[in-house]
Amino acid sequence: MQVFEDKVRLLEGGEAAVSFSTGMAAISGTLFSLLEPGKRVVSIKDSYGGTNVLFTDYLPRYGVKVELCDTGDHLAIEEELLKGCDILYLETPTNPTVRILDIHRLSRAAHEVGALVVVDNTLATPINQRPLEKGADLVVHSATKFLGGHADALGGVVTGSKQTLEQIFRFKEITGASLHPESAYLLIRGMKTLGLRITHQNNSAAQIAEFLECHSKIDEVFYPGLKSHENHLIAASQMDGFGGVLSFKLKGGYEAVEEFLPRLRYVHLAANLGSVETVAGPPATTSHVECTPEEREAMGIPEGLIRYSVGIESVVDLVRDLDVALQDL
């Protein structure tokens, strides 16, 4: 476990790291170890579904105040910080809408009110983005995703200052959400090819996003590498690559999604992401399965959206596969 923790710590530039049994264990362990009744969290509306449930259902039960802002509204987030904040929790890029937040700007605003900044860096990975360099205090990962990269091990990790990590480790030790040694081994093995995988997935995702953006059956494409993305300039300023995950909205809503997905030949229909295999699915059955259609709508997640996590297959094959599946839709 320590070897895995050290690898993540070095990649992210942290002083220490603590591993967990899953990504959600890392996120919940970080929040519950640092918060108590009366504390206040500011975050965004369209964070990963499990994280959102922590904010809407569980933390309020323990007397923690939570304010969720529209993800792209930096001014609204800054205004909420001024009302008092103990933890600013960011996810960038977001899962599954791939929205971008300015880590440097928001970290500076959070520190002015004495808040700790936590960033979920799962979709970007430290190959593409290192939030600690931009002012964040803690970085969390679902290592199940890109860090492991082979969809065969569960794990989570948080890295940052040694003093804060001691507090988080103590909580993990007592609650027992420890990373299994075999999973640690598999994650270490997977990380040996992290740079190679991410570079390939970055390039493939960019080509696929450009193809889909020009397709008549696609209503909208969400990928920070596209110049049309609302936060492209922010992404370009803080990311070395734009990641292997994109999402797109089909014309025709969820009915079109149900017709389209089974037509894909080279894509696994599953809830995972970040693997060497390309994986796709709608938020309703993947990232936000815990939420109702009304809750997803409030988060800005349309029912006709498809999250597409690019693997390491030939991008020519993947584009052709998408093109065929979209015909006569």
C-alpha positions in Angstrom: 0.0 0.0 0.0 2.8 2.4 0.8 4.4 2.0 -2.6 1.1 2.9 -4.2 0.6 5.8 -1.9 4.2 7.0 -2.6 3.6 6.9 -6.4 0.5 9.0 -6.2 2.1 11.4 -3.7 5.1 11.9 -6.0 2.9 12.4 -9.2 0.6 14.9 -7.5 3.4 16.7 -5.5 1.9 15.9 -2.1 3.7 15.5 1.2 1.8 12.4 2.2 -0.9 10.1 0.9 -3.5 7.7 2.3 -5.1 4.9 0.4 -8.6 3.6 0.8 -10.7 0.6 -0.3 -12.6 2.6 -3.0 -12.8 6.1 -4.4 -16.0 6.8 -2.5 -14.2 5.6 0.7 -11.5 8.2 0.0 -14.0 11.0 -0.6 -16.3 10.2 2.3 -13.3 9.5 4.6 -11.8 12.9 3.8 -15.0 14.8 4.3 -16.1 13.0 7.5 -12.6 13.2 9.1 -12.4 17.0 8.5 -16.0 18.1 9.2 -18.2 18.3 12.3 -21.6 19.8 13.2 -21.8 23.4 12.4 -19.1 23.3 9.7 -19.9 24.5 6.2 -19.1 23.0 2.8 -19.3 24.8 -0.6 -19.4 22.6 -3.7 -21.0 22.2 -7.1 -24.3 20.7 -8.2 -23.1 18.2 -10.8 -20.4 16.3 -8.9 -20.2 12.6 -9.2 -23.5 11.0 -8.1 -22.1 9.3 -4.9 -20.4 12.5 -3.9 -23.6 14.4 -4.5 -25.6 12.0 -2.2 -23.0 12.7 0.6 -23.7 16.4 0.2 -27.5 16.2 -0.1 -28.3 13.3 2.3 -25.6 12.3 4.7 -23.5 15.3 5.7 -26.7 17.3 6.6 -27.8 14.5 9.0 -24.7 15.2 11.0 -25.2 18.9 11.2 -22.9 19.9 8.4 -24.2 22.8 6.3 -23.8 22.3 2.5 -24.3 24.8 -0.3 -24.2 23.5 -3.9 -23.6 26.0 -6.7 -24.0 25.9 -10.4 -20.7 24.4 -11.6 -19.8 27.1 -14.2 -20.7 30.0 -12.0 -17.4 31.0 -10.4 -18.9 34.3 -9.0 -21.7 32.4 -7.2 -19.1 30.0 -5.6 -17.0 33.0 -4.5 -20.1 34.7 -3.0 -20.9 31.5 -1.0 -17.3 31.3 0.2 -17.7 34.8 1.7 -20.6 33.7 3.8 -18.3 31.2 5.6 -16.7 28.0 4.5 -14.6 25.2 6.0 -14.2 23.0 2.9 -14.5 24.0 -0.7 -14.9 20.7 -2.6 -14.3 20.8 -6.4 -14.4 18.2 -9.1 -12.8 19.2 -12.4 -13.4 17.9 -15.0 -16.8 16.9 -13.7 -18.3 13.4 -14.2 -20.2 13.1 -16.5 -20.7 16.6 -18.0 -16.9 17.3 -18.2 -17.3 20.9 -16.9 -14.2 22.8 -15.8 -13.5 24.8 -12.7 -10.7 27.3 -12.2 -8.7 25.7 -9.4 -6.3 28.6 -8.9 -9.0 31.3 -8.8 -11.3 29.3 -6.4 -8.4 28.1 -4.2 -7.3 31.7 -3.7 -10.8 32.8 -2.8 -11.3 29.8 -0.4 -8.0 30.5 1.4 -9.0 34.1 2.0 -11.8 32.8 4.2 -9.7 30.1 5.8 -11.3 27.2 3.9 -9.5 23.9 2.9 -9.7 23.1 -0.8 -10.3 19.5 -1.9 -10.2 18.6 -5.6 -11.4 15.3 -7.2 -8.8 14.7 -9.9 -10.0 11.3 -11.1 -10.9 12.2 -14.7 -7.8 14.3 -15.3 -5.2 12.2 -13.5 -1.9 13.8 -12.4 -0.6 13.3 -16.0 -3.0 16.0 -17.2 -3.5 18.1 -14.1 -1.9 18.6 -10.7 -4.3 20.6 -8.4 -1.8 21.1 -5.6 0.3 23.2 -8.0 -2.7 25.4 -8.5 -3.4 26.0 -4.8 -5.5 23.1 -3.7 -4.8 21.5 -0.3 -6.0 17.9 -1.0 -6.4 15.8 -4.1 -8.6 12.7 -4.1 -8.8 9.9 -6.7 -10.9 7.0 -7.5 -8.0 4.8 -8.3 -10.4 2.2 -9.7 -10.5 4.4 -12.8 -7.5 5.8 -14.7 -4.8 5.1 -12.1 -5.4 1.4 -12.2 -6.6 1.5 -15.8 -7.6 -2.2 -16.2 -11.0 -2.4 -14.5 -9.7 -5.2 -12.2 -9.1 -3.4 -8.9 -10.9 -1.1 -6.5 -9.2 1.7 -4.7 -9.1 5.3 -3.6 -6.4 7.7 -2.5 -6.0 11.2 -1.1 -2.8 13.2 -1.0 -1.7 16.6 0.4 -0.1 18.0 3.5 1.3 15.5 6.0 -0.6 17.2 9.0 -4.0 16.9 7.3 -3.3 13.4 6.1 -2.6 12.2 9.6 -6.1 13.2 10.6 -7.6 11.4 7.6 -5.5 8.3 8.2 -6.7 8.1 11.8 -10.3 8.1 10.5 -9.6 5.5 7.9 -7.8 3.3 10.5 -10.8 3.4 12.8 -13.5 2.9 10.1 -11.6 0.2 8.4 -11.8 1.2 4.7 -8.3 -0.1 4.0 -7.0 -0.8 0.6 -6.6 -4.6 0.0 -3.0 -5.6 -0.6 -3.8 -7.4 -3.9 -5.7 -4.3 -5.1 -2.6 -2.2 -4.2 -0.5 -4.6 -6.3 -2.8 -4.3 -9.3 -3.0 -0.5 -9.0 0.8 -0.3 -8.9 1.0 -2.6 -12.0 -1.5 -0.4 -13.8 0.3 2.8 -13.0 3.4 1.6 -14.9 1.6 2.5 -18.1 -0.3 5.5 -16.9 1.6 8.0 -18.9 1.4 6.0 -22.1 -2.3 5.3 -21.6 -3.3 8.8 -20.8 -1.4 10.3 -23.8 -3.1 7.9 -26.2 -6.5 8.5 -24.6 -6.1 12.2 -24.7 -5.4 12.1 -28.5 -8.2 9.7 -29.2 -10.8 11.6 -27.2 -9.9 14.8 -29.0 -10.4 13.2 -32.4 -13.7 11.6 -31.4 -15.0 14.8 -29.9 -14.2 16.7 -33.1 -16.0 14.0 -35.2 -19.1 14.1 -33.0 -19.3 17.9 -32.9 -19.8 17.9 -36.7 -22.3 15.0 -36.8 -25.9 15.9 -37.6 -27.4 13.4 -35.1 -25.5 15.0 -32.1 -27.1 17.9 -30.3 -24.0 18.9 -28.2 -20.5 17.6 -27.3 -18.9 18.2 -24.0 -15.1 18.0 -24.1 -12.7 20.6 -22.7 -10.3 20.2 -25.6 -12.9 21.7 -28.0 -12.7 25.4 -28.5 -16.5 25.5 -28.3 -16.4 24.2 -24.7 -17.5 27.0 -22.4 -14.4 26.7 -20.2 -11.8 25.7 -22.8 -9.5 28.6 -21.9 -9.5 27.7 -18.2 -8.8 24.0 -19.1 -6.0 25.0 -21.4 -4.4 27.1 -18.6 -4.4 24.4 -16.0 -4.3 21.1 -17.9 -1.5 19.5 -19.9 -4.0 17.3 -21.7 -7.8 17.3 -21.8 -8.4 13.7 -20.7 -10.0 10.5 -22.1 -13.6 11.2 -21.1 -16.1 13.1 -23.1 -19.9 13.2 -23.2 -22.4 14.0 -25.9 -26.1 14.6 -26.2 -28.1 12.8 -28.8 -31.0 14.4 -30.6 -34.0 12.4 -29.5 -33.4 12.2 -25.8 -33.3 9.0 -23.8 -35.2 7.0 -26.4 -32.4 7.7 -28.8 -29.8 6.6 -26.2 -31.6 3.3 -25.8 -31.5 2.7 -29.5 -28.0 3.9 -30.1 -26.0 2.2 -27.4 -26.7 -1.5 -28.4 -25.4 -0.6 -31.9 -21.9 0.0 -30.7 -19.6 -3.0 -31.5 -16.3 -2.0 -29.9 -17.6 -0.4 -26.7 -18.5 -1.9 -23.4 -21.7 -0.7 -21.9 -20.8 -0.4 -18.2 -20.7 2.0 -15.3 -16.9 2.1 -15.0 -14.5 4.5 -16.8 -10.8 5.0 -17.2 -10.1 1.5 -18.5 -8.0 0.3 -21.4 -11.4 -0.7 -23.0 -13.7 2.0 -24.2 -16.8 2.2 -22.0 -20.0 4.2 -22.6 -23.4 4.6 -20.8 -26.0 7.2 -19.8 -25.7 8.9 -16.3 -29.1 7.3 -15.4 -27.3 3.9 -15.2 -23.7 4.9 -14.5 -22.5 8.0 -12.7 -25.8 9.2 -11.3 -27.8 6.0 -11.0 -28.6 7.0 -7.4 -30.4 10.1 -8.5 -33.9 10.6 -9.9 -34.5 12.2 -13.4 -35.6 15.3 -11.6 -32.4 15.5 -9.5 -30.3 14.9 -12.6 -32.1 17.7 -14.4 -31.5 20.0 -11.5 -27.8 19.2 -11.7 -27.8 20.1 -15.4 -27.4 16.5 -16.6 -29.7 15.7 -19.5 -31.3 12.3 -19.9 -30.1 12.1 -23.5 -26.4 12.4 -22.4 -23.9 9.6 -23.0 -20.6 9.4 -21.1 -17.9 8.0 -23.3 -14.6 6.9 -21.7 -12.1 6.3 -24.5 -9.8 3.2 -24.2 -6.6 2.4 -26.0 -8.2 0.9 -29.1 -7.6 2.3 -32.6 -9.3 5.7 -32.8 -10.1 4.9 -36.5 -12.1 1.9 -35.4 -13.9 3.8 -32.6 -14.8 6.7 -34.9 -16.1 4.2 -37.6 -18.1 2.4 -34.9 -19.7 5.6 -33.8 -20.5 6.6 -37.3 -22.2 3.3 -38.1 -24.2 3.4 -34.9 -25.4 6.9 -35.6 -26.7 6.0 -39.1 -30.5 6.0 -39.4 -30.9 6.9 -35.8 
